Amino acid sequence: MNISTGSILQVRANVAIAATAALAIACLCPSARSQNRPADGWAAKHFPAAFDEFFPIESGDGDFIAVRVHRGNLNDLREYSILFENAQDPKSLRAVFREARGSSLYQQLSALHAAHPSASYDEVKPGIKVSDWILTPDRCPAVATEFKAFQDVQFVRPRDEDEPEENPVLYEFNESLAGGGSVLEYMENRPLPRWTRATHDALDACVASGKATAK
């Protein structure tokens, strides 16, 4: 079933949302082994707030479509987010592409606490490195191409028999069109995660070729 951009994230089941939310909470916690390391315990405590601050998935600039990505438990994947702003107007459409620089946000938090164990989150926050780029269709045609591709994505409802990987990559989607909606995906082979990875690679190519503006 093809679902428009305005309704793609509204197709969701309460049971599936509860299950994926529980999965997200579990995956934001460190493994039993890492809980023995004070820096990891501190990082796990402050990661959710830092993730929200550095990788927001909402916008005050018109309607938006957004996704952010994080690997649970291992926390080794460099987190990134993609935010399409002014989604209601093709002439004003732009993408905001953010990605942890050097190492993952979680790893940066852990390293900063290890280096400054008595410092608060606010005190170490200036040391967090996240690249922040703005891309427009005139300089990076992939912005319009991937936005259109999102409208053609076929949403697949989560199934009870779905089994996530031991350390799943979590794809958190949010949008404001047609009343808004959100969904969490963790099955790599589904359309939304595949679209996310393709969009990441396309925007990253624009950044690498100098077709983006640092925010």
C-alpha positions in Angstrom: 0.0 0.0 0.0 1.5 3.4 -1.0 1.0 6.0 1.6 1.5 9.7 1.1 4.1 11.8 2.9 1.3 13.3 5.1 0.1 10.0 6.3 2.9 7.5 6.1 3.7 7.7 9.8 0.1 7.7 10.9 -0.3 4.0 10.0 0.7 2.4 13.3 -0.6 0.0 15.9 -0.6 0.7 19.6 0.9 -2.7 20.4 3.7 -2.1 18.0 4.5 1.3 19.4 4.6 0.0 22.9 6.9 -2.8 21.9 9.3 -0.6 19.9 9.3 2.0 22.7 10.3 -0.6 25.2 13.0 -1.8 22.8 14.3 1.7 22.5 14.6 2.2 26.2 16.4 -1.1 26.6 18.8 -0.3 23.8 19.7 3.1 25.2 21.0 1.4 28.3 24.6 0.0 28.5 25.3 -3.7 28.5 25.8 -5.4 31.8 29.5 -5.5 31.1 29.8 -1.7 30.5 27.8 -0.9 33.6 30.9 -1.7 35.6 32.7 1.2 33.9 31.7 4.5 35.6 32.2 6.5 32.4 29.8 4.3 30.5 27.2 4.5 33.3 27.5 8.3 33.2 27.2 8.4 29.5 24.1 6.2 29.5 22.5 8.5 32.0 23.1 11.6 29.9 22.8 10.1 26.5 19.0 10.6 26.0 19.1 14.3 26.8 22.2 14.8 24.6 20.6 12.8 21.7 17.6 15.1 21.9 19.7 18.2 22.0 22.2 17.4 19.2 19.9 15.4 17.0 16.4 16.9 17.2 13.7 15.5 15.0 11.3 18.4 14.9 11.5 21.9 13.4 9.9 25.3 13.8 10.4 26.1 10.1 7.2 24.9 8.5 6.2 21.2 8.2 8.9 18.7 8.5 9.9 15.0 8.0 12.8 13.8 10.2 14.7 10.7 11.1 17.6 10.0 13.5 19.7 6.9 13.9 21.5 5.2 16.8 22.8 1.7 17.5 21.7 0.2 20.8 23.9 -1.5 23.4 27.2 -1.2 21.4 26.8 2.5 20.8 29.5 2.4 18.2 27.6 3.8 15.2 28.1 7.5 14.7 24.6 8.8 15.3 23.1 11.0 12.5 19.8 12.7 11.8 18.1 14.0 8.6 15.5 16.8 8.9 13.5 18.0 5.9 12.2 21.5 6.7 9.5 23.5 4.9 8.2 20.2 3.5 4.9 21.9 2.5 6.7 24.2 0.0 9.0 22.7 -2.7 10.5 26.1 -3.3 11.6 26.5 0.3 12.5 22.8 1.0 15.8 22.2 2.6 17.6 19.4 4.5 19.5 19.6 7.8 22.0 16.8 8.1 23.7 16.2 11.4 26.3 13.5 12.2 28.5 12.7 15.2 32.1 13.6 14.2 35.1 11.3 14.9 33.2 8.9 17.2 29.7 8.3 18.3 27.9 10.7 20.6 27.8 8.0 23.3 31.5 7.3 23.0 32.3 11.0 23.1 30.2 11.4 26.3 32.0 8.4 27.9 35.5 9.8 26.9 34.7 13.3 28.1 33.5 12.0 31.5 36.6 9.8 31.8 38.8 12.8 31.1 36.8 15.1 33.5 35.1 12.8 36.0 33.9 15.7 38.3 32.5 17.8 35.5 28.7 18.0 34.8 27.1 17.4 31.5 26.7 21.1 30.8 30.4 21.6 31.5 31.6 18.9 29.1 29.0 19.6 26.4 31.1 22.1 24.5 33.5 19.3 23.8 30.9 17.3 21.9 31.6 17.3 18.2 28.6 17.0 15.8 28.7 18.2 12.2 25.7 20.2 11.2 25.0 20.9 7.5 22.2 22.7 5.5 21.5 21.4 2.0 19.2 22.9 -0.6 17.9 21.4 -3.9 19.6 23.9 -6.1 23.0 22.9 -4.8 22.3 19.3 -3.9 19.6 17.8 -6.1 19.5 14.8 -3.8 17.4 16.8 -1.4 14.5 16.9 -3.8 15.1 13.4 -5.0 15.1 11.8 -1.6 12.2 13.9 -0.4 10.2 12.6 -3.3 11.4 9.0 -2.7 10.1 9.2 0.8 6.6 9.9 -0.5 6.8 6.6 -2.5 8.0 4.5 0.5 5.7 1.6 1.3 5.1 1.4 5.0 5.2 -2.1 6.6 3.5 -2.6 9.9 5.7 -4.2 12.6 4.8 -7.8 13.2 4.8 -9.8 16.4 7.3 -12.3 15.0 9.9 -9.6 14.1 13.1 -10.4 15.8 15.6 -7.5 16.1 19.3 -8.1 16.0 21.2 -8.3 19.3 22.5 -4.8 18.9 19.9 -3.2 16.5 20.2 0.1 14.7 17.2 2.2 15.7 15.5 4.5 13.2 13.3 7.0 14.8 10.9 8.9 12.5 8.8 12.0 13.1 6.8 14.3 10.9 4.3 17.1 11.2 2.3 16.7 8.0 -1.4 15.9 8.3 -1.5 15.9 12.0 1.9 14.5 12.6 3.1 11.0 13.7 6.1 9.0 14.7 7.4 5.5 14.5 10.5 3.5 15.5 11.9 1.0 13.1 14.6 -1.6 13.9 14.4 -4.1 11.0 17.2 -3.1 8.5 15.5 -4.6 5.4 12.3 -2.6 5.7 11.6 0.4 3.3 12.0 3.2 5.9 15.5 2.2 7.1 16.6 1.5 3.5 15.4 5.0 2.5 17.2 6.5 5.5 20.5 4.8 4.5 20.2 5.9 0.9 19.4 9.5 1.9 22.3 9.6 4.3 24.7 8.4 1.6 23.3 10.9 -1.0 23.5 13.9 1.4 26.9 12.8 2.6 28.1 12.8 -1.0 26.9 16.4 -1.4 28.7 17.4 1.7 31.9 15.7 0.5 31.7 17.6 -2.9 31.2 21.0 -1.2 27.5 21.3 -2.0 26.4 21.9 1.6 26.7 24.9 4.0 27.9 24.4 7.6 25.3 25.6 10.0 
